[in-house]
Amino acid sequence: MSDVLFGCDGGSARITINRPEVHNAFRNQTLDELTEAFEAANRDDGVGVIVLGAAGGRAFCSGGDVNEEDAFDPVRGRQHHRRLIRLSEAIRNGGKPVVCAVDGYCLGGGNSLMLLCDLTIATEGSVFGQVGPKMGSAPLWWSTQLLPRLVGEKRAREIVFLCRRYSAPEALQMGWINRVVPAAALEAAVQEWCETLLSMSPQALRIAKMSLNYESDQLWASVVHGLGLLAYAHGTEEFHEGTRAFLEKRRPDWGQFRGR
């Protein structure tokens, strides 16, 4: 694997997105490698907890790789979405607790990826938010489904519609994440929680995770149907206005599409 680092040590599996040069944005290859790593960790009876992090110290994940997404049409969009669904199944249905270590930007699809994890520890300087409508898209891969359950309906609409950015302490106060620590203390905090989880009954944790997922598992239809609808936006002029504006470092001209 080139986009993801993977290793196991002392009962913990460490999965690290390794694309710091693009703020750890994920492309299709990244999604495939993340899925491969999670499925390998799920199969390994010696692994009791999985840690998802990212390299570089500037970003956990800034979402999808816009250079790749700009070429999407409905067919490529559906192929991409099938990868997203497979990855979310590996994270949610593996039966092992997943701790997300966030250091830096956690935006767009990166926030969706973080939401799929069971627990989140973030550094004080980390930043959270959604970017879908700014880019001509919508965060239908678990963000519109899980955010209202964590932060409340009105606040979730604010996050999704306004695309503001929120500090780690703000995210903690909203119930978006679990814990905030200084950057230098992130690894120690993650290790502390790993050791605690490894001291628990793996059978009991698996059962608890399954039960905790029960209500939100009923939102799978929203994810599958939502991504199916979103695929039709790929390839449209309005969608490409968002991706091209980002790549050209200019403000998108959404006004041209109103009233059509």
N, C-alpha and C positions, 0 to 999 in steps of 0.2 A: 504493500500500500504506500502511496506517495502523499495523499491528502490527509491521511489520518495516522496517528501513532497509536499503537496498541500493545499493552503488556499487562501481566498479572504478577502480583507480589503479595504474599501474606494474606491471601483471601480476598484481596481487592483487585478488580480489573480497572485499568486506567485507559480511557479512550480520549484522545486529544486531537482536536481539529488543528491541522498543521498547514494553514495557508495565511500566515500573518501578513504577507505582502499585499493581500486584498482584504484585510480586516477579517480573515477567516470566513469570508463569504463561501457558501457551498454551491458547487456545481453538481451535475449529475454524478460524476465520478466520486465526489465527496460523499454524496448520499449513499451510493453503493458501498463504499468502504465503511461508512458509519454503520450501515445495516449489517455488513459482514462482521464487524467487530462486536456489535451488540449480540448478534446471534451466537458468535463464538463464546462470549462471556456467559450467555444464558445456558449453553450446553455444558460448560465446564463446572462439574460438581464441586471443584475446589474454590470456586468464586462465590462469595457471599454478598458482596456489594459492588456496584459499578459506579465509577466516578467519570463524569463527562466534563472535560475542560477544553482549553484552547491555548495555543502557543502565542508568544509575542508580548503579552502584557498590555496591549492597547485595546484589544477587542476579544470578547468571547465569540460572537458571530454577528455579522452585519446583515445576515439574510442571504437571499439568493444572489448568485453572481450575475450582475446585470449584463455583462458582456455576452454571456450565454443566453440569458432570457430574451435579449433583444431579437434573437433569431427565432423565437418560438412562434409557431402557428398552432392551431387547435390540435393537430396530431402530436407535435412535439410537446405541447403543453400537457396532454393526457399522459404521455410517457413519463414526463417529469412528475406528475401528480401520483402516478402509480408507485414511483420510488418513495415519495413522501409518505404514502399510506403504509408501505412495507416497513419503513423505518419506524413510524409511530407504533406499529404493531410490535416490533421488536423491543421498543422501550417500555410500552405499557403492559405487554402480556408476557414478559420474560419471567415474572415471578420474583425478581430480585430488586431490592431497593436501589434507586438510581439517585446519586447526589450530583448536582450540577454546581460546578465551581466557576463563577463569573468574575472576570477581571477585565473591566473596560466596557466597550459598547456591546449592548445586547438589544439589537434592533430588528424589526421586521420578522423575517423567518427565523432569525436567531432567537427572538423572544418566544416564538412558537415552539422552537426546539427546547428551550429552557422550561416552558410550561409543561411539557410532556414528562419531565423528570419529577421524581417524588419530593425531593428536598433541594433547596437552593441556598448556597452561601455566596455572598458577593462582597467585593472589596468596596471601600468607602467611595472611591472615585468612579465606580461603575455607573452606567447610564442605560436606562430602559425606555423602550417605546416601540410604536408601530409606524410603518411608513407606507402601507398599501395604497391609500387614496392619493398620496403624493406622487406615486409611481404609476398610477393608472391600474392598480390592482386592489385586491381586498384580502385581509388575513384570514382566509377560510380554513387554513390548516391548523385547527385547534385553538387559535387565538380568540375568534368570535365565540367559540363554544366554552372555553375554560376561563377566560378573563372575567366574565360576569359572575362566575361562581366564586372567584377569589376576591375581587375588588368591589363587586356590586354592579348592578345594571347601568346606572347613570355614569359611574366612573369609567366603566368599560367603553361606553359609547364615546365619552370624551377622549379616551386613549386612542380608539380606532378612528374616529372621525377627524379629530384635530391634529393627530400625528405629532403631538408635543413630546418632548423628552423629559424624563423624570430621573432624579438622583436616586442612588441606592437607599438613602434614608427615607425618601418619599415612598419608594416602592415597598420598603419594609413596613412603614406605617399603614399602607393600604392593604397589607396582607398578600401582596404580589410575590414576595420572597420570604425566606425564613430568618436570615441572619446577615448582618453586615459586620465586617471586620477590617482592620487596616490591611493594606496590600501585603505587608510583610508577614502577616499572621494567617493568610489564606490557607496555605498548605497545612499548617498545624491544626486549624479549625476543621478542615476536611478530614484529616487523619483522625482527629478526635471522634468525629461522628462515625467514621468507618469502623473504628475499634468498638464503639458502642453497638453499632449494628451487628458486627461480627460476634458480639457477646450474646446476641439474642438467638432464639430458636429459628432456624431458617424455614422450617415448616410453618411456624406461626406467622412469620413475616410474609411468606407467600400468600397465606390465607388472608391476612389483613390487607395486603395490597389488592387482592382480588375483590374483597368486600368494599374497600374504599373506592375502587374503580367502578363499582356497580352502577351508580347513578350516571356518571359521565360516560360509561360505555354505551349508554342509550343515545348519546350524541354522535355515534359513528355515522349514522345516516346523514346527519347535517354536514359532516366532513366530506363524505363521499359524494353526495349530491352537490354540495357547494363547489368542490373542486371540478366536478363535471361541468357545472355552469361556467366556472371561471375559465375553463379551457377555450370556450367560445370567444372570450375576450382577447386571447392571444392571437396575434396576427392582425388585429384591427388597427386602424389609424390612431385611435385614441390611446390604445395600449402602448403603441410604439412612440407616441409623443412623450410618454413618461420615461421610457427607457432611454430614448435618444437625448432627451433634455438632460438626464443624469450623465450620460456619457460625454455630452458636449458641454457640461458644466454651465448650464443656463436654467432659467426658470421655465417650467412647462407652460404652454399656452392652452389652458383648459377652456377658456372662453369660447374658442372656435367651435367647441362641441356642444355647447348649451343651445337648446332649442331645435336641435336636429331631429 
